[in-house]
Amino acid sequence: MFKLLDGSQTLGRGRTFWSCFLVVLAAALIYPVFADSYDVGNFSYFLIWIFMALGLCLMWGYGGMLSFGQTLFFGISGYAYGVLAINMGGGSATIAALVLSIVIAMIAAGILGYFMIWGGINGIFFGIVTLSATLVLAFFLGQTAGPEWHIGPARLNGYNGMKGMDPLAIGDFYIEGSALYYFMVALIVIVYLALRMLVNSRIGNVIVATRENPQRAEMLGYDVRKYQLLTFTIGSGLAGLSGALYTSWGQFITPSSIGLPAAAMPIVWVAFSGRSDLTATLVGSFLLLFGFQTITVYSQQAALVLMGALLLATVMLAPQGFVLGVGKLVADRWTGRRRRGASQALADASRLQPDET
């Protein structure tokens, strides 16, 4: 099992990488001790979106499926959480609502993915269909402001937004503040390690082989459609996890969380970070979210312009991703330094050997 964490499909392997990983994790766990509650809440907000980015990385970077539907399943799960949490009475039922909302998003992804993949939709048309479905859902939810649009006591409320759902709770303990932050960190670690194991497993190798040459993978005896559907469903389920967590965090969700500007954001995060590696996506998405939120405080329009400029710069200058490029450069420098050190040590040892002649 541990060998899968260090497989060839992921950047960052060996003792040095995992030592750095533990240092970063320790810093993340210690952070709330020294930070104020407002900053801890902001960091919890940043971490919520990481799951969506990791899901797109799996679909696009490893599976070769460019999807604009991450906010589609984000919205399905977010609204499902709100409806379930309100109808189930809140409290401890919110955990069940969280799980069920993710399942609902994955079922929706499985249905949509089945018709697209078995229908032979791929390439740019895959992105067009997922974007169309996203815009349809956003438009529909925007028309639900009337009192007739409700599911039980839960009103959809159109662009005014659904509200009134409880945050996540276990018994009488609400997962908020520092507790929510630690919950987010734990979930990210679990999801990140699980995805590393998945992409380095036999299933992951088939997913990558399908991205590189689906005809060749099919000739080797693999039903590539099943692997594509699995990839799409898991990636969309992670977007659903972000949606449910977002709704529970803010106890609020609106159609604007699903529309075109929101749908484009995960593409920017993953493209800038490096779509072909989970670690690069994790780090780069967090940095972009932090920067975007900081700029949004002063000007939302400026933040959107910056996101567009970053996407353009990525496509023109670093199509594999800026964060991934920097990571590979550091890894190559480190490996080269170690090799030079080993060669020098070998040369020194050979000079110290006695002359047998």
Wavefront OBJ file of the C-alpha trace (Angstrom):
o trace
v 0.000 0.000 0.000
v 2.759 2.447 0.930
v 4.514 1.796 -2.383
v 1.529 3.351 -4.149
v 2.195 6.660 -2.398
v 5.582 6.891 -4.110
v 4.536 5.750 -7.565
v 5.681 7.159 -10.862
v 2.433 9.014 -11.613
v 3.024 11.631 -8.912
v 5.728 14.225 -8.435
v 7.503 14.110 -5.077
v 8.861 10.857 -3.770
v 11.317 9.616 -1.215
v 12.328 10.589 2.293
v 12.965 14.260 1.498
v 9.510 14.829 0.040
v 7.670 13.103 2.866
v 9.762 14.923 5.458
v 8.690 18.215 3.886
v 5.112 16.946 3.795
v 5.177 16.250 7.546
v 6.719 19.654 8.266
v 3.972 21.431 6.285
v 1.304 19.309 7.971
v 2.722 20.116 11.413
v 2.728 23.836 10.553
v -0.897 23.596 9.407
v -1.892 21.887 12.662
v -0.098 24.461 14.801
v -1.400 27.484 12.854
v -4.712 27.993 14.773
v -2.779 28.272 18.033
v -1.106 31.488 16.888
v -3.726 32.905 14.462
v -6.929 34.743 15.316
v -10.322 33.185 14.661
v -10.998 35.333 11.580
v -7.871 34.114 9.768
v -8.578 30.517 10.762
v -12.069 30.846 9.293
v -10.622 32.258 6.061
v -8.199 29.371 5.763
v -11.056 26.925 6.276
v -12.805 28.644 3.368
v -9.725 28.259 1.138
v -9.416 24.575 1.964
v -13.050 23.896 1.024
v -12.296 24.527 -2.661
v -9.222 22.292 -2.803
v -11.343 19.157 -3.212
v -12.906 20.546 -6.379
v -9.448 21.317 -7.798
v -8.136 17.843 -6.968
v -11.158 16.280 -8.637
v -10.555 18.280 -11.825
v -6.864 17.342 -11.699
v -7.877 13.675 -11.653
v -10.280 14.089 -14.569
v -8.318 16.494 -16.737
v -4.698 15.863 -15.849
v -4.791 12.101 -15.447
v -7.915 11.157 -17.398
v -7.686 13.690 -20.216
v -11.289 14.899 -19.747
v -11.594 18.688 -19.586
v -14.766 19.313 -17.607
v -16.462 22.635 -16.975
v -18.942 20.812 -14.756
v -17.213 21.021 -11.391
v -19.541 23.783 -10.230
v -22.482 21.778 -11.607
v -21.857 19.017 -9.078
v -20.744 21.569 -6.499
v -24.207 23.122 -6.800
v -26.092 19.818 -6.859
v -24.383 18.688 -3.677
v -24.601 22.105 -2.008
v -28.330 22.445 -2.590
v -28.854 18.778 -1.688
v -27.080 19.364 1.619
v -29.262 22.382 2.329
v -32.493 20.529 1.528
v -31.496 17.431 3.496
v -30.152 19.317 6.500
v -33.328 21.405 6.775
v -35.698 18.484 6.241
v -33.790 16.169 8.579
v -33.827 18.692 11.390
v -30.151 19.654 11.503
v -27.951 18.691 14.441
v -26.271 15.296 14.118
v -28.264 14.638 10.930
v -25.982 17.088 9.111
v -23.254 14.432 8.833
v -25.723 12.113 7.107
v -26.827 15.053 4.938
v -23.184 15.654 3.957
v -22.670 12.033 2.910
v -25.979 11.775 1.077
v -25.404 15.021 -0.806
v -22.066 13.717 -2.111
v -23.741 10.460 -3.141
v -26.427 12.429 -4.998
v -23.746 14.420 -6.843
v -21.909 11.215 -7.791
v -25.125 9.607 -9.043
v -25.817 12.685 -11.179
v -22.234 12.534 -12.480
v -22.614 8.841 -13.257
v -25.785 9.459 -15.271
v -24.398 12.425 -17.204
v -21.031 10.718 -17.673
v -22.645 7.542 -18.967
v -24.499 9.337 -21.741
v -21.459 11.426 -22.687
v -18.846 8.656 -22.599
v -20.939 5.898 -24.138
v -22.207 8.460 -26.629
v -18.656 9.038 -27.837
v -18.384 12.641 -26.649
v -14.765 13.570 -26.021
v -12.231 16.334 -26.482
v -13.547 19.872 -26.608
v -17.126 18.633 -26.907
v -16.827 17.072 -23.452
v -16.141 20.526 -22.038
v -18.981 22.075 -24.044
v -21.560 19.575 -22.775
v -20.493 19.910 -19.138
v -20.484 23.699 -19.410
v -23.963 23.642 -20.979
v -25.285 21.461 -18.156
v -23.728 23.841 -15.614
v -25.345 26.904 -17.169
v -28.723 25.153 -17.392
v -28.645 24.370 -13.665
v -27.550 27.922 -12.778
v -30.334 29.395 -14.951
v -32.938 27.065 -13.476
v -31.981 27.812 -9.874
v -32.097 31.525 -10.631
v -35.809 31.186 -11.488
v -36.807 29.584 -8.191
v -37.434 32.693 -6.112
v -41.172 32.081 -5.746
v -42.670 30.378 -2.680
v -43.775 27.430 -4.810
v -40.150 26.370 -5.246
v -39.525 24.406 -2.093
v -38.792 20.879 -0.954
v -40.501 20.444 2.366
v -39.634 23.459 4.511
v -36.508 24.160 2.414
v -37.043 27.034 -0.040
v -34.681 27.346 -3.015
v -35.101 31.154 -3.021
v -33.586 31.897 -6.456
v -30.783 34.457 -6.485
v -31.632 35.380 -2.904
v -30.036 32.073 -1.967
v -31.049 29.087 0.082
v -30.407 29.547 3.788
v -31.465 28.225 7.169
v -29.499 24.961 7.168
v -27.374 23.999 10.164
v -23.579 23.695 9.995
v -21.998 20.298 10.469
v -22.540 18.973 13.974
v -21.868 15.880 16.047
v -24.445 15.751 18.784
v -24.548 19.178 20.368
v -21.055 20.046 19.120
v -21.018 22.229 15.995
v -17.992 21.886 13.730
v -17.099 25.535 13.395
v -14.055 27.752 13.872
v -10.901 25.812 14.719
v -12.808 22.524 14.748
v -13.855 23.090 11.128
v -10.296 24.012 10.188
v -8.912 20.770 11.628
v -11.743 18.856 9.963
v -10.764 20.396 6.612
v -7.070 19.593 7.103
v -7.856 15.978 8.000
v -10.135 15.576 4.971
v -7.549 17.061 2.611
v -4.820 14.731 3.884
v -7.097 11.704 3.504
v -8.278 12.690 0.010
v -4.773 13.631 -1.171
v -3.209 10.358 -0.004
v -6.126 8.320 -1.374
v -5.801 9.995 -4.779
v -2.051 9.371 -4.829
v -2.703 5.691 -4.190
v -5.395 5.626 -6.875
v -3.338 7.209 -9.656
v -0.317 5.021 -8.838
v -2.377 1.828 -8.796
v -3.193 -0.401 -11.752
v -6.446 1.524 -12.199
v -4.510 4.782 -12.317
v -2.113 3.388 -14.895
v -5.068 2.433 -17.103
v -6.572 5.918 -16.633
v -3.317 7.522 -17.788
v -2.978 5.030 -20.654
v -6.493 5.957 -21.739
v -5.532 9.623 -21.748
v -2.438 8.954 -23.846
v -3.952 6.546 -26.369
v -7.460 5.175 -25.774
v -7.334 2.943 -28.849
v -4.148 1.252 -27.674
v -5.562 0.764 -24.155
v -8.702 -0.777 -25.637
v -6.644 -3.111 -27.818
v -4.881 -4.304 -24.672
v -8.243 -5.517 -23.361
v -9.425 -2.615 -21.175
v -12.897 -1.149 -21.473
v -11.730 2.455 -21.408
v -15.272 3.773 -21.052
v -15.609 2.212 -17.601
v -12.376 3.785 -16.434
v -13.395 7.162 -17.844
v -16.755 6.956 -16.106
v -15.060 6.010 -12.829
v -12.666 8.956 -13.160
v -15.461 11.381 -13.991
v -17.619 10.167 -11.103
v -14.845 10.388 -8.508
v -13.719 13.818 -9.700
v -17.286 15.111 -9.683
v -17.864 13.601 -6.246
v -14.941 15.657 -4.932
v -16.592 18.765 -6.383
v -19.739 17.675 -4.555
v -17.737 17.430 -1.345
v -16.641 21.049 -1.827
v -20.254 22.088 -2.439
v -21.635 20.419 0.669
v -18.811 21.775 2.830
v -19.291 25.272 1.408
v -23.017 25.241 2.188
v -22.465 23.938 5.712
v -19.680 26.484 6.281
v -21.684 29.539 5.247
v -25.194 28.076 5.816
v -26.009 29.658 2.472
v -25.745 28.932 -1.262
v -26.827 30.841 -4.390
v -26.906 30.147 -8.151
v -23.959 32.540 -8.569
v -21.793 29.806 -7.050
v -22.537 27.703 -10.121
v -22.564 30.128 -13.073
v -19.998 30.829 -15.772
v -17.421 32.852 -13.763
v -17.446 30.246 -10.998
v -17.244 27.374 -13.530
v -14.085 28.845 -15.077
v -12.218 29.225 -11.781
v -11.261 25.538 -11.241
v -9.845 25.466 -14.772
v -7.585 28.410 -13.923
v -6.463 26.883 -10.605
v -5.555 23.528 -12.115
v -4.006 24.919 -15.312
v -1.818 27.356 -13.363
v -0.797 24.707 -10.850
v -0.080 21.849 -13.238
v -2.930 19.564 -14.158
v -0.821 16.418 -14.387
v 0.174 16.294 -10.719
v -1.870 16.193 -7.525
v 0.748 17.881 -5.338
v 1.165 20.800 -7.726
v -2.622 21.207 -7.894
v -2.925 21.141 -4.117
v -0.229 23.766 -3.550
v -1.034 25.988 -6.531
v -4.787 26.055 -5.913
v -4.287 27.086 -2.315
v -1.909 29.885 -3.318
v -4.296 31.153 -5.994
v -7.279 31.034 -3.651
v -5.349 32.956 -1.028
v -4.262 35.588 -3.548
v -7.701 35.827 -5.168
v -9.427 36.331 -1.820
v -6.890 38.972 -0.782
v -7.407 40.956 -3.996
v -11.196 40.515 -3.908
v -11.310 42.459 -0.648
v -10.217 45.525 -2.636
v -11.745 44.821 -6.050
v -13.596 41.772 -7.318
v -13.195 42.920 -10.926
v -9.425 43.197 -10.513
v -9.329 39.664 -9.107
v -11.243 38.303 -12.113
v -8.941 40.147 -14.526
v -5.935 38.660 -12.729
v -7.372 35.154 -13.037
v -7.835 35.662 -16.775
v -4.314 37.029 -17.146
v -2.892 34.049 -15.228
v -4.732 31.614 -17.487
v -3.429 33.396 -20.591
v 0.117 33.461 -19.216
v -0.089 29.766 -18.361
v -1.241 28.814 -21.855
v 1.415 30.978 -23.534
v 4.412 30.476 -21.242
v 3.955 27.341 -19.151
v 1.306 25.015 -20.617
v 2.252 22.287 -18.124
v 1.651 24.656 -15.186
v 3.824 27.105 -13.286
v 3.828 25.272 -9.948
v 4.575 21.923 -11.588
v 7.398 23.499 -13.584
v 8.961 24.967 -10.451
v 8.552 21.653 -8.635
v 10.266 19.717 -11.412
v 13.077 22.286 -11.531
v 13.684 21.953 -7.786
v 13.518 18.162 -8.005
v 15.977 18.087 -10.913
v 18.385 20.421 -9.101
v 18.192 18.322 -5.943
v 18.678 15.051 -7.836
v 21.574 16.521 -9.815
v 23.239 17.783 -6.654
v 22.923 14.379 -5.002
v 24.364 12.664 -8.060
v 27.295 15.074 -8.183
v 27.862 14.508 -4.467
v 27.815 10.743 -4.922
v 30.225 10.945 -7.875
v 32.594 13.168 -5.903
v 32.491 10.775 -2.928
v 33.267 7.849 -5.221
v 36.172 9.735 -6.785
v 37.558 10.608 -3.341
v 37.266 7.026 -2.214
v 39.105 5.781 -5.280
v 41.978 8.203 -4.621
v 42.288 6.972 -1.036
v 42.660 3.347 -2.087
v 46.279 2.015 -1.734
v 48.264 1.489 -4.883
v 48.445 -2.281 -5.341
v 51.188 -2.039 -7.876
l 1 2 3 4 5 6 7 8 9 10 11 12 13 14 15 16 17 18 19 20 21 22 23 24 25 26 27 28 29 30 31 32 33 34 35 36 37 38 39 40 41 42 43 44 45 46 47 48 49 50 51 52 53 54 55 56 57 58 59 60 61 62 63 64 65 66 67 68 69 70 71 72 73 74 75 76 77 78 79 80 81 82 83 84 85 86 87 88 89 90 91 92 93 94 95 96 97 98 99 100 101 102 103 104 105 106 107 108 109 110 111 112 113 114 115 116 117 118 119 120 121 122 123 124 125 126 127 128 129 130 131 132 133 134 135 136 137 138 139 140 141 142 143 144 145 146 147 148 149 150 151 152 153 154 155 156 157 158 159 160 161 162 163 164 165 166 167 168 169 170 171 172 173 174 175 176 177 178 179 180 181 182 183 184 185 186 187 188 189 190 191 192 193 194 195 196 197 198 199 200 201 202 203 204 205 206 207 208 209 210 211 212 213 214 215 216 217 218 219 220 221 222 223 224 225 226 227 228 229 230 231 232 233 234 235 236 237 238 239 240 241 242 243 244 245 246 247 248 249 250 251 252 253 254 255 256 257 258 259 260 261 262 263 264 265 266 267 268 269 270 271 272 273 274 275 276 277 278 279 280 281 282 283 284 285 286 287 288 289 290 291 292 293 294 295 296 297 298 299 300 301 302 303 304 305 306 307 308 309 310 311 312 313 314 315 316 317 318 319 320 321 322 323 324 325 326 327 328 329 330 331 332 333 334 335 336 337 338 339 340 341 342 343 344 345 346 347 348 349 350 351 352 353 354 355 356 357
